[in-house]
Amino acid sequence: MPSTAFTRYFEEMPLVAILRGIRPDEAIELGSELIDAGFRLIEVPLNSPDPFGSIAALAERFGDQALIGAGTVTGVDDVEKLKHAGGQLMVMPHADPEIISAGVEAGMDVLPGVMTPTEAFGAFKAGAEALKIFPAELVGPSGIKALLSVLPRGTIVAPTGGVTPDNLATFAHAGAKGFGLGSGLYKPGQDARSLRENADAYVSAWRRLGT
């Protein structure tokens, strides 16, 4: 089952901030803006500069207010590094069962990336409790709705890739319960003010759903 922290934070604000390209020296400033805006789920993709440094900084500062972790996890070796850095959330672009199992065994909340029923059920078999639908702009709301029709009732899916404040509601109406937010929220080099503006726009879009 998802951790108590994941369940609480996901219910409070089911928006996953993807800070691809962030540096450790800017992690606290940018993280502060996200926390103040209401975000409670933050990932640093491992193809960022010194990702474990950023994760450690965020986890130390905000670990009692949010779930901090890594994205673009593609190797089993990264699981132990993530745990050592204080990360609790592990997000993948794919559904490699070995990596999923390693993350689950390490006590992580694991969100593997899937596109098809085969990948989704394989991820569940490996221990995943929630799914990242990636790339969401390719699957689309209709694809997500079709996928959910064959998955266990109550399955948590979070479309990622192409989710904007303008189309978030469309994905939600298709059954999405959470949302992974990448370049529409943050791009490398972006300052804290523009990040906050983007964050507020996404939070407002989610709150307009009336959930």
Residue pairs with C-beta under 8 A, 6 or more apart in sequence:
1 129
2 10
2 109
2 129
2 130
2 156
3 67
3 88
3 107
3 109
5 67
5 88
5 109
6 41
6 67
6 88
6 89
6 109
6 130
9 40
9 41
9 66
9 67
10 40
10 41
10 156
10 177
10 178
12 38
12 40
13 38
13 39
13 40
13 41
13 203
13 206
14 41
14 158
14 177
14 178
14 179
14 206
15 38
15 39
15 41
15 178
15 179
15 181
15 202
15 203
15 206
16 41
16 42
16 43
16 91
16 111
16 158
16 160
16 178
16 179
16 180
16 181
17 34
17 39
17 41
17 42
17 43
17 181
17 185
17 186
17 199
18 43
18 45
18 71
18 91
18 160
18 180
18 181
18 182
18 185
18 186
19 27
19 30
19 42
19 43
19 44
19 45
19 48
19 54
19 186
20 44
20 45
20 47
20 48
20 71
20 72
20 182
20 183
20 186
20 188
21 45
21 48
21 49
21 186
21 187
21 188
21 189
22 30
22 44
22 48
22 49
22 54
22 186
22 188
23 48
23 49
23 50
23 54
24 49
24 50
24 53
24 54
24 56
24 57
27 44
27 53
27 54
27 57
27 58
27 61
28 57
28 58
28 61
29 192
30 186
30 192
30 195
31 42
31 57
31 58
31 61
31 62
31 66
32 192
33 192
33 195
33 196
33 199
34 42
34 66
34 195
34 199
35 62
35 65
35 66
36 196
37 196
37 199
37 200
37 203
38 199
38 203
39 66
39 199
39 203
40 65
40 66
40 67
41 66
41 67
41 89
41 178
42 58
42 62
42 66
42 67
42 68
42 69
42 89
43 68
43 69
43 70
43 71
43 89
43 91
44 51
44 54
44 55
44 58
44 68
44 69
44 70
44 71
45 51
45 70
45 71
45 72
46 70
46 71
46 72
46 73
46 74
46 78
47 72
48 54
51 70
52 70
52 81
52 82
52 84
52 85
53 85
55 68
55 69
55 70
55 82
55 85
55 86
55 87
56 85
56 86
58 66
58 68
59 68
59 85
59 86
59 87
59 88
60 86
62 68
63 86
63 88
67 88
67 89
67 109
68 86
68 87
68 88
68 89
69 82
69 87
69 88
69 89
69 90
69 91
69 108
69 109
70 78
70 82
70 87
70 89
70 90
70 91
71 91
71 92
71 93
72 91
72 92
72 93
73 79
73 82
73 90
73 91
73 92
73 99
73 103
74 92
74 93
74 94
74 96
74 99
75 99
76 98
76 99
76 102
79 90
79 99
79 102
79 103
79 106
79 108
80 106
82 90
82 106
82 108
83 106
83 107
83 108
87 108
88 107
88 108
88 109
89 108
89 109
89 111
90 103
90 108
90 109
90 110
90 111
91 110
91 111
91 113
91 132
91 180
92 99
92 100
92 110
92 111
92 112
92 113
92 132
93 113
93 132
93 134
94 112
94 113
94 119
95 112
95 113
95 114
95 119
95 120
95 122
95 123
95 126
95 128
96 112
97 122
97 123
97 125
97 126
98 126
99 112
100 110
100 112
100 123
100 126
100 127
100 128
101 126
101 127
103 110
103 127
104 110
104 126
104 127
104 128
105 127
109 129
109 130
110 127
110 128
110 129
110 130
111 128
111 130
111 131
111 132
111 158
112 119
112 123
112 126
112 128
112 131
112 132
113 131
113 132
113 133
113 134
113 160
114 120
114 123
114 131
114 132
114 133
114 134
115 133
115 134
115 135
115 138
115 139
116 147
117 147
117 150
117 151
120 131
120 147
120 151
120 155
121 151
123 131
124 152
129 156
130 155
130 156
130 157
130 158
130 178
131 155
131 156
131 157
131 158
132 157
132 158
132 159
132 160
132 180
133 139
133 144
133 147
133 157
133 158
133 159
133 160
133 176
134 159
134 160
134 161
134 180
135 160
135 161
135 162
136 144
136 159
136 160
136 161
136 162
136 163
136 171
136 180
137 161
137 162
138 161
139 147
139 159
141 170
141 171
141 173
141 174
142 174
144 157
144 159
144 171
144 174
144 175
144 176
145 174
145 175
147 157
148 155
148 157
148 174
148 175
151 157
156 177
156 178
157 175
157 176
157 177
157 178
158 176
158 177
158 178
158 179
158 180
159 171
159 176
159 179
159 180
160 179
160 180
160 181
160 182
161 180
161 182
162 184
163 171
163 179
163 180
163 181
163 184
164 184
165 184
165 201
165 202
165 204
165 205
166 205
168 179
168 202
168 205
168 206
168 209
169 205
169 208
169 209
171 179
172 209
172 211
179 202
179 206
181 202
184 198
184 202
185 195
185 198
185 199
185 202
186 195
186 198
